[in-house]
Amino acid sequence: MEAEYIQVDMTVENASEDDISFYPSQATMITDTGEQLEPEMMASERIEGQFLGQVEKQGTSIYMLENSTADEVEIVELRFDALHDDELNDLGESIETEIELEQ
């Protein structure tokens, strides 16, 4: 069985001394081919939860394409929920970033 997917390798760093919570491996992907995708959690490495002070985490998120092939996708947008503190207060805004894919 063949599957078309986009792999996103991430390094996430808490550059502050503060403890924060962030869930980058749960980012929503929007493709320029019109798909809105959630990560395939069983195939991905979780990069989430508490970042206690100045720490760095790395991992990979896998997004399974449903209606297009990987070769058709040229640009993706990733949307991340805002960071939050121990009391679930948002620390800033949600994050949207656009990535041009290399073919």
C-alpha positions in Angstrom: 0.0 0.0 0.0 1.4 3.4 -1.0 0.7 6.5 0.9 1.4 10.2 0.1 2.5 12.3 3.0 4.5 15.4 4.0 7.0 15.1 6.8 7.8 18.1 9.0 11.0 17.9 11.0 11.0 20.4 13.9 13.3 21.7 16.6 11.5 23.7 19.2 13.3 25.8 21.9 12.2 27.6 25.0 14.6 30.5 25.0 13.2 31.9 28.3 13.7 30.9 31.9 9.9 30.5 32.3 8.2 27.2 32.2 5.7 27.0 29.3 3.5 24.4 27.6 3.4 24.1 23.8 2.1 21.5 21.4 3.9 21.9 18.1 3.3 18.3 17.0 -0.4 19.1 16.9 -0.2 21.9 14.3 -2.8 22.0 11.5 -1.4 22.0 8.0 -3.1 23.7 5.0 -1.7 22.9 1.6 -1.8 25.0 -1.6 -3.8 22.1 -3.1 -6.7 22.9 -0.8 -6.3 20.2 2.0 -6.5 20.9 5.7 -4.7 18.1 7.6 -4.1 17.1 11.1 -0.9 15.2 12.0 -0.9 11.4 12.0 -0.1 11.0 15.6 0.7 7.3 15.5 3.4 7.9 12.8 4.7 11.1 14.4 7.1 11.8 17.2 5.4 13.9 19.8 7.1 17.3 20.5 4.8 18.7 23.1 4.0 19.4 26.7 6.0 21.3 29.2 9.2 23.1 28.3 10.8 23.6 31.7 13.1 26.6 31.3 15.6 26.8 28.5 15.2 23.4 26.8 15.1 22.2 23.2 13.0 19.3 21.8 13.1 17.7 18.3 10.8 15.5 16.4 8.9 14.8 13.3 5.2 15.2 12.3 3.7 13.2 9.5 0.7 14.6 7.5 -1.1 12.1 5.3 -2.3 13.6 2.1 -5.9 12.7 1.2 -6.7 14.3 -2.2 -3.3 15.2 -3.7 0.2 13.8 -4.2 3.3 15.1 -2.5 4.6 16.3 -5.8 1.6 18.5 -6.3 2.1 20.4 -3.1 4.4 23.4 -3.4 3.5 25.4 -0.3 2.1 24.5 3.1 1.0 26.7 6.0 1.3 25.4 9.6 -0.9 26.8 12.3 0.2 26.3 15.9 -1.9 27.2 19.0 -0.4 29.8 21.3 2.0 28.9 24.1 0.5 28.9 27.6 1.6 28.9 31.2 0.8 26.6 34.1 -2.5 28.4 34.6 -3.5 27.9 30.9 -3.1 31.6 30.2 -2.0 32.2 26.5 1.5 33.6 26.2 1.2 35.6 23.0 -0.6 34.8 19.8 -1.1 31.6 17.8 1.6 31.1 15.2 1.1 30.8 11.4 4.0 30.0 9.2 4.2 29.4 5.4 6.8 27.0 4.0 7.8 26.5 0.4 8.6 22.9 -0.2 11.6 21.7 -2.1 10.9 19.3 -5.0 
